[in-house]
Amino acid sequence: LMRDYEGAARAWTRALSLSCSVTTVIRLVDVIEEHLPEQYDHVDDVLELAIQSLGQDEQLNGRLAKWYFENGFYDKAQAHYEVAETLSGGAGKYADRIA
């Protein structure tokens, strides 16, 4: 099996430029997180741009909150977890991450 993760990231980035969707953004972030750790610093930029383009979304805010938390930006993480929780309908999905 060929493991061209950089090529996969380029393909997902191209897909984003053609038809931006939450699913495409999440898949691009997954490829970066799992296989391109040297690009991990750009995940917040990808997610912020997606939220600006697509509007507020539970998954996008949840993933951005996770990135902020993992990088020590706890206030920003808290804010995005709260938005994700609200967008989830208050189901408690993010309750354990909200202080």
N, C-alpha and C positions, 0 to 999 in steps of 0.2 A: 504494500500500500504506500502510495506516495503521500507524504505529509507536508504539503505546501500550504502552511498556515498563513504565510504572508500573502500568497496568492488568494487564499480564501478571504482574508481580510480585505484585499483589493476588490474582490468580487462583491462582497457585502457592501463595501463603500460605494461601488458603482451602482448596485441595486438601490442604495439609499438615494443617490442622485437622480435615478430614474423614477422611483416610486417610494417615497419615504413612508415607512409604516413602523409601528411599534415593534412588530415581530422582527423586521429587518434590523432595527437598532439593537434589540436584545440579542439577536444572533451575532452581530458584529462584536458587541461587548463580550459575549461568551467566548468567541474566538480569541479576542485580546486577552481576557483573563486567564484562559486555560492554556494558551499556546504562544502568546507573544508578550511575555512579562515586561519586555523592554518598552512596550507601548502603553503599559498600564497607566502611566501618568496622564494620558490623553483621554481616558474613559470619562472623566468629568466633563470635558469639552464636548465629547460626542453626545452625552446625555443632556447637557444643558441646551445644546443646539437642537436636539430632537424635541425637547419640551417647548422651546421657542417656536419650532416649526409645526409641531403636531398638537400643541396645547397640553394642558395638565393631564397626566395619565398615571394611574396607580403603579404600574410596573416600572415606568421610567423613574418616577420619584422614589420608589423603593430601592431600585438599583443605585440611583445617585446617592441616596442616604447611606447605603451600604459602603459605597466608595468613600464618601466623606468620613464615615466612622472609622474605616480601616486606615485612613490617612490622618487621623487625629483632629479632624474638623467637627468636633462634637456638636457645636451649636447648629451648624448647617445640617448635619445628619439628623438631629432632633427635628428641625423644621421640615425637612423632606419626609421623614417618617410620619410626622403629623399629617402632612398633605396626603401621603399615600393611604394612611388610615382613613381619613375623611373620604377619599375617592373610593375606598373599598366598601363604603357604606357603613363604616363603624363596626365592622364584624369582629374586631379584635385581632385581626391578622398581624398587626404591627405593634400591638399593645405591650408586648414584652420588650420592645426596643425603645419605647417612649418612657422617659423618666418621669 
